[in-house]
Amino acid sequence: MGDSSTEAVIPEEEHPHKAIGWAARDASGHLSPFRFSRRNNGDEDITLKILFCGICHSDLHCIKNEWRNAVYPIVPGHEIVGVVTEVGRNVSKFKLGDRAGVGCMVGSCRSCGSCKQGFENYCPQMVLTYNSVDGDGTMTYGGYSDAVVVNQDFAVHFPESLPLDKGAPLLCAGITVYSPMKHFGLNEPGKHLGVVGLGGLGHVAVKFAKAFGMKVTVISSSPSKEKEAMERLGADAFLVSSSMDQILAATGTMDGIINTVSATHPLMPLLILLKTHGKMIMVGAPEKPLEVPAFSLILGGKMMAGSAIGGMEDTQEMLDFAGKHGITADVEVIRMDYVNTAMERLARNDVRYRFVIDVANTLTPL
């Protein structure tokens, strides 16, 4: 027997409370049933019985170690919704039976400049909901599981008007587009917003922009999505990104652009669309660097910026806004044992627009 200090910790024995989920064990990304454990519910914590969990494209990247930071086993999932089953003695924000959600992060330092401004999502010590080192040194596990324990400050109330299944993806896709629209002034009625890409992020961006009272143009590489964008989602116009005739005809018409595309694509045609001092905000993350000709920014005083999810206050604000305006994601609800097929389909972009796992009804005991 080796020194116990060098032996691997068994996830099932790491914490007091037994948990079950589905995990990837290696870079194949194949998910299968998994026993692990959750910590005790602390004084500031709530325990959430997970009812639904959305599948994000980042889950696929992570379980296949495409970002080169995977620590296996990984239980993915950061679009978590459910019901509060336990509250700590110092918890003031939630009570038993509340509908609640947990998004992309479960911790931060609370003291840096970003945290103090409500941007916990940019904290250097942010703790992600899965595949991240928690405050006690153990790894975090996500929402493809039966329950989660989280500090009350990193959970959000889920409006009664939002269905849990269709609302779950808002905890990532929703806040990812809502936050930059808010902080870059692209949520003002009457302004013209371009949305690049009509997928999991893009279709939600269209819905938020229309609820803000904006004019919305969808810019897509797929001409077949025009009817969907305009007739079903309510976009005002549609441009095929590869058609320079269409791009040039719309030169200088947009106040801002939310770019959701994660594949390599030319940026100059998109920058042409912006008005003077227009802004293009990147929320998609292509693996390879994108070229930005300097003059395409200089001529017109245009701006490019990036944005990642959002802080906790913004996330609650986004959900409340969605509840008021009836904004949900378009989802396909699946069983837990369908998750590997769902990942294969997601890799082919064969979903409209988000998969959501019915965890409570289909996660079977081990």
N, C-alpha and C positions, 0 to 999 in steps of 0.2 A: 504494500500500500504506500502511495506517495504522501507527501505532506498535504494535509487537508486544506491548507490555505491555497494550494494551487489546483485543487479539484473543482470541476465545474459545479456551479450551483444548479440544483434541479428546480426548474420554474414552479413545479407543483408544491415545493416545500419552502419557497422563498418567503412567503407571507402567510398569515393565518387562515385566510378564507379561500377555499377551493373555487376555481373558476374553470369554465370550459369555453373553447372557441375553435376557430380554424386558423392554422398557422402555416407559413412557408418555412421549410427547414434548410433550403439551399437556393442557389441562383436559378434553378429551374422554375422557381416561382409557384410550384405546385402546392396547393393548399389542402390540408387534411385536418381531421379532428385533433385537438390538442388540449392537454390538461395543464393548467398553470394555477397561479394564485394571485389574489388581490390583498392589499394591505387592510388593516383595520380602519374603520371609519373614524378619523380623528375629530378633534373638537371643531375644526373649521371645515370639515368635509361633508359631502353628501354622497350617498350611494345611489346609483341609478340602475334600475332594471332596464336593460336595453330592449327596446321593442323593434326598432328599425335602424339600419346603418346603411348609408349610401356608399357606393363604390366610386372613388375618385381615380383619375388617370395616374395620379401620383402613387396610389397604392400599387398599381401595376409596375411602375418604374422601381419602386422600393423593393418589392418582393423578388424582382429579377436582378437586383443589385446594379441597376443601370446608372445609379448615381454614385456607386462605389463606396457607399457608407452603410451597407446593410449589416446588422448584427442579428444573426439567426439564433433561435426561431423568432419569426416576426408574425404577430397578430395585427393585421392592418385595420384601417377604418378610423376616419376622423370626421364623419358626418353622422353623429350618434344622437338618437332621440329616444326618450323613454320616460319612466315614472320614478320619482324619488321614493325610495323604500327605507332610507335611514338618514338621519341628520345629526350632526355633532352638536354638543351642548352650546357652542358659541355661534351656531349658524343662525343668521337672521334673515337671509335672502330667500330661503326655501322652507317648505313644510312638507310633511309626508303626503304623498299623492299628487304633488305638483308635476306637471309636464315640463320636462327640462331637456336641454341639449348640450352636447359637448362637441366643440369643433376641433381645430387643428392643433391647439396648444393646451397644456394643463398646468403650466407653471412659468414663472419668470422671476427676475431678481427683486422686483418691486421698487427699486431704489435708483436705477439709472435714469438718465434724461428721457429716454424713450418711454419707460414705464410711467414716469411722473406725468408725461403728456398724454397718456392713454394709448400709447403705441407699444403695448407689450409684445406685439408681433415682430418688432425690430430689436427687442432686447437681446444682447449678446448671450445671455444665459437662458433664453427661452427653452422650455421643455416641451417637445412635441408629444402628441398624444400616443404615438407609437414609435418604436425604433429610436428612442431617445433615453438619455440617462436622467433618471428622476433625482429629486433632492436627496434621497437616501442611498443613492449609488446603484439602484437596481434599474433594469430596463423597463420602459413603459410598453404596455400592450393595448391595442386599439379595440375598435367596436365590433369586430367580427366575433363577438363573445357575448356572454349572458349578462354581465354586469360590469360597472366601472365605478371606482371610487375617485372623487376629484374634489379639490378645494372649491368651496362655494363661489369664489371670485372668478373661476374659470369655467363656470357653467352659466347657461342663459335660460331665462324663462321662455317657454314656447307658447305663443298665443293660441287661445282656444279656437280661433277661427282658422288656423292652419292645420290641414291634415298632416299627421306625423310622417307618413311615407313620402308624400310629395314635398313636404317641407324640409326633410332631412338634408338634401343637397345644398340648401341655402347656407348651411353652416360652413361650407367651403366655397362652392361656386357662387353663392349669393354675396357673401361678404367680399370675395375677391373682386367682384365688379362694382359693388356698392361703395366700398371705401375709396377707391380712386375717383369715382364720379363725385363723391362728396368733397374730398380734400383738394381736388384740382379744379373745382368750380364747374364741373360738367354735369350738374344736376339742376340747372336753372331752366324754368319754363321758357319755351321759345327758342332755346339754343339748338343747334344742329349737331347731333352726335353720329359718328360713324362707328359701326361695330364690325370688326374684322373677324370672320370665322363664326359659323352658326352651329356650334356644338354645345357641350355641357355648360360652358361659361357664356358663350355668345347669346344663346336663346334667353338666358336669364337677364343678361344685360339689356336686351331689347325690351323685356317686360318692365324692368326698373325705369329705363329711360322714358318709356311711354307714360308710366305712372307719374313721373316728374313733369310731364307736359312738354317733352322735347320732340323735335323732329328727328327721326331715326332712319339712317341708311345702313343696310346690311351690305358688307363687302365680302364676297365669297369667291372661292375658286370653282365652286360647283353651280353652274347655271340651273341645275335641277332644283336647287333650294329656293328659287325665287318665289314660287307660289306659297311655299311653307312660310317664308319670312313675311310676306306681305298679307296674305289672306288669313293665316292662322295666328301669327304672332303680332300683326298690326304694324309692321315696319312701313315707312312712308315711301321708301325707294330701295332699289337693289342694284348693286354694281357687280359685274364679273371682274375680278381682280386682274385677270390676264388680258382684258380688253382695254387697250390704251385709248381707243375712241371714247369708251364710256368714262374712263378716268379723266381724260382731258376735258370732256364736256362738263365734268363736275369740279374742275379746278377751283381751289380757293373758296369752297362753299361750306366747309365744316369747321365748327368751333373746336371740336376735339374728336379724338378717336380712341376707342378702347380696343387694343389689339390682343385677341385671345389665342392667336395661332401659335402652336408649339413646334411647327415644322419650319425648316429653313424657307424663307420667302423674301422677295425684294421689298425694301422699305421705301425707296424713292417714289414709286407710284402712289404710295399712301400719303407721303408727306406733301405731295402735290395737291392733295385734296384739302389741306388745312388752310384756313384763313390766316392773315397776318396775326402773329402771336398765338396761333393755334397750338394745341398740345396733343401728342400721341403718347398714351400710357400703355406700357407693355405689361401684360399680366400672363401671357403665354411665355414659355421658356424653352426656345429651341436649343438643342444640344450644341450646335455649332454657332460660332459668332456670326452676327449679321452685319452687313456693310451699310454704313451711313455716310453718304457723301456730304462733306462739310457744308457745301454750298446749298444743299437742300434744306439745311437748318438756318444758315446765315441769311439767305434771301427770304425775307418774311419774318425773321425773328422767331422762328418756330422752336418748339421745345419737345424733347423726348424724355420720358421718365419711366420709372418702374414702380410696381406696387405689389405687395405680397399680403394676402388675406387682409386682416384688420384687427384692431384692438377689441377688447371685450365690450367696452361701452358702445363702440360702433356696431359690433355684432348684435347686441341687444336692440339698438336703434333700427338696424336693418330688418330684424325679425318683426319688430313692432310695425314698421312701415309695410312690410310684406303682408302681415296680418290685416292691416287696415285696407290694403288695396287688392287683396286676394291674389298675391303673387306666389306661385309655386313653381317648382321644376316639373318638366315633363319626364315621367319616370316609367320604368318597367320593373315591377316588383318581382323578385325571384326568391326561390328557396335557397337555404344555405348550401345544400348539396349541389346546386347549380353553379356555384361561384367560379369554378375553374373554367367552365364553358363561357361564363360571362366575361372572364378575363380574356379569353381567346377572341371573343366577339369585340370587346373593347379595343383590343390591339388592332382590329380591322375597322374600327369606327362604326361597328354594326350595332348601334344603339341610338334611340331617340328618346331622351338625350342622356339620361343617367339611369344606371342600375341601382336599385335599392333592395337590400336583403331584408326579408321578413324574419328577423332574428327570433323573436319570441315564439313564433308558431312553427319554426322549422329547424331550430338548433336542437338536435336531439341529445339527451344525456349520454355520456360515455360509460 
